[in-house]
């Protein structure tokens, strides 16, 4: 089975630094095969025989903590799930959408329906978001750096872990996992 692990918050600033070569070795030590990384932001593609995603997440989080002496949240999607996430973007076919302004926030859990429906966020002009399953699709025409639609906000309001990738990265991860 092919998996994509998304590590939250590594290599941002001076804390939680992991060299990608070291991350590859760390995951290989867990028995993962064909481990590849993309960029320095914690995108890892690998193969593993287990279908127990919860156990895979816990083993990666434990090993990173033991090896690098800090904790990192890990969110995993299968290759098929990621393909469906990209195909399911509700904004992709809207007129005047700039692809480089699209992002996907991956949630570790399906948020409580009431919390998702009651989500009250003051978005900037023309910003959009839609929660579908364990993903939040974002359109940030003023750039992700300027939006209030950040991981921390979704984590707090939806009571779950979140990590965001831009549209180019989401598509590249599919390509690299093929």
C-alpha positions as CSV (number, residue, x, y, z in Angstrom):
1,X,0.0,0.0,0.0
2,X,1.3,3.5,-0.9
3,X,1.0,6.2,1.8
4,X,1.7,9.9,2.0
5,X,2.7,11.1,5.5
6,X,2.3,14.8,6.1
7,X,4.4,16.0,9.1
8,X,3.1,19.1,10.8
9,X,5.4,22.0,11.5
10,X,8.8,20.7,10.7
11,X,11.6,22.8,9.3
12,X,9.8,26.1,10.0
13,X,12.2,28.6,11.6
14,X,14.9,27.1,13.8
15,X,13.0,24.6,15.7
16,X,12.0,21.0,14.7
17,X,14.7,20.7,12.1
18,X,14.9,17.4,10.3
19,X,17.1,16.7,7.3
20,X,15.2,14.8,4.7
21,X,17.9,12.2,4.3
22,X,17.7,11.5,8.1
23,X,13.9,11.3,7.8
24,X,14.2,8.8,5.1
25,X,16.5,6.6,7.2
26,X,14.2,7.0,10.2
27,X,11.2,5.7,8.3
28,X,13.3,2.9,6.6
29,X,14.3,1.8,10.1
30,X,10.5,1.2,10.7
31,X,10.4,-1.2,7.8
32,X,8.8,1.2,5.3
33,X,9.9,0.7,1.7
34,X,10.6,3.1,-1.2
35,X,10.7,6.1,1.1
36,X,10.8,9.4,-0.8
37,X,10.5,13.0,0.5
38,X,9.3,16.1,-1.3
39,X,10.6,19.5,-0.3
40,X,11.8,20.1,3.2
41,X,8.3,20.6,4.7
42,X,7.6,17.0,5.8
43,X,6.0,15.3,2.8
44,X,6.9,11.6,2.8
45,X,5.8,8.9,0.3
46,X,6.4,5.3,1.3
47,X,5.1,1.8,1.0
48,X,4.0,-0.5,3.8
49,X,2.2,-3.8,4.1
50,X,0.1,-2.7,7.1
51,X,-3.4,-1.3,6.6
52,X,-3.5,0.0,10.1
53,X,-3.0,3.7,9.6
54,X,-3.4,4.6,13.3
55,X,-0.5,2.2,14.1
56,X,1.6,3.6,11.3
57,X,1.0,7.2,12.5
58,X,1.9,6.3,16.1
59,X,5.0,4.4,15.1
60,X,6.2,7.4,13.0
61,X,5.5,9.9,15.8
62,X,7.2,7.7,18.4
63,X,10.3,7.2,16.2
64,X,10.6,10.9,15.4
65,X,10.3,11.7,19.1
66,X,13.0,9.1,20.0
67,X,15.4,10.1,17.1
68,X,15.1,13.9,17.0
69,X,13.9,14.6,20.6
70,X,10.8,16.6,19.7
71,X,7.3,15.6,18.9
72,X,5.6,16.0,15.5
73,X,2.0,15.4,14.5
74,X,1.7,13.1,11.5
75,X,-1.4,12.9,9.2
76,X,-1.5,10.1,6.6
77,X,-3.5,9.6,3.4
78,X,-3.2,6.7,1.0
79,X,-2.3,7.4,-2.6
80,X,-5.9,6.7,-3.6
81,X,-7.3,9.0,-1.0
82,X,-5.0,11.8,-2.1
83,X,-6.1,11.3,-5.7
84,X,-9.7,11.6,-4.6
85,X,-9.0,14.7,-2.6
86,X,-7.4,16.4,-5.5
87,X,-10.3,15.4,-7.9
88,X,-12.8,16.5,-5.3
89,X,-11.7,20.1,-4.9
90,X,-15.0,22.1,-5.2
91,X,-13.1,25.3,-6.3
92,X,-11.1,23.8,-9.2
93,X,-13.7,24.3,-11.9
94,X,-15.0,27.7,-10.7
95,X,-14.3,30.6,-13.1
96,X,-11.5,33.0,-12.3
97,X,-9.8,30.6,-9.8
98,X,-6.1,30.9,-9.7
99,X,-4.6,27.5,-9.1
100,X,-1.6,28.9,-7.2
101,X,-4.0,30.2,-4.6
102,X,-5.6,26.8,-3.8
103,X,-4.6,24.9,-0.7
104,X,-5.8,21.8,1.1
105,X,-5.8,21.5,4.9
106,X,-5.6,17.9,6.0
107,X,-7.3,17.0,9.2
108,X,-6.5,14.0,11.4
109,X,-10.2,13.4,12.0
110,X,-13.5,14.1,10.5
111,X,-14.7,17.2,12.4
112,X,-17.8,17.2,14.4
113,X,-20.6,18.1,12.0
114,X,-22.0,20.8,14.3
115,X,-18.6,22.4,14.9
116,X,-18.0,22.4,11.1
117,X,-21.4,23.9,10.4
118,X,-21.0,26.5,13.2
119,X,-17.5,27.5,12.1
120,X,-17.5,31.3,12.1
121,X,-14.4,32.7,10.4
122,X,-14.0,36.3,9.2
123,X,-12.5,35.6,5.8
124,X,-10.8,38.2,3.7
125,X,-12.5,39.4,0.5
126,X,-13.0,36.5,-2.0
127,X,-11.5,33.9,0.3
128,X,-13.4,30.6,0.4
129,X,-13.2,27.4,2.3
130,X,-15.2,24.2,2.3
131,X,-14.9,21.2,4.6
132,X,-15.4,17.8,2.9
133,X,-14.6,14.8,5.1
134,X,-11.2,15.2,6.6
135,X,-10.1,18.0,4.3
136,X,-10.6,21.7,4.2
137,X,-10.3,23.1,0.7
138,X,-9.0,26.7,0.7
139,X,-9.0,29.5,-1.9
140,X,-6.8,32.3,-0.7
141,X,-6.5,34.9,-3.4
142,X,-4.5,37.2,-1.2
143,X,-2.0,34.4,-0.4
144,X,-1.8,31.9,2.3
145,X,0.5,34.1,4.4
146,X,-2.2,36.7,4.7
147,X,-5.2,34.4,5.5
148,X,-6.8,33.7,8.8
149,X,-7.6,30.2,7.5
150,X,-4.5,28.6,9.1
151,X,-3.9,25.3,10.8
152,X,-4.1,26.7,14.3
153,X,-7.5,28.2,13.7
154,X,-9.0,24.9,12.3
155,X,-7.3,22.9,15.0
156,X,-8.8,25.1,17.7
157,X,-12.3,25.4,16.3
158,X,-12.6,21.8,15.0
159,X,-10.7,20.1,17.8
160,X,-8.3,18.2,15.6
161,X,-4.8,18.3,14.2
162,X,-4.3,20.0,10.8
163,X,-1.6,20.6,8.3
164,X,-1.9,22.5,5.0
165,X,-0.3,21.9,1.6
166,X,-0.5,24.1,-1.5
167,X,-2.2,22.8,-4.6
168,X,1.1,22.3,-6.4
169,X,2.4,20.1,-3.6
170,X,-0.8,18.1,-3.4
171,X,-0.5,17.3,-7.1
172,X,3.2,16.6,-7.0
173,X,2.7,14.1,-4.2
174,X,0.3,12.2,-6.4
175,X,2.8,12.3,-9.2
176,X,5.6,11.0,-7.0
177,X,3.6,8.2,-5.6
178,X,2.6,6.8,-9.0
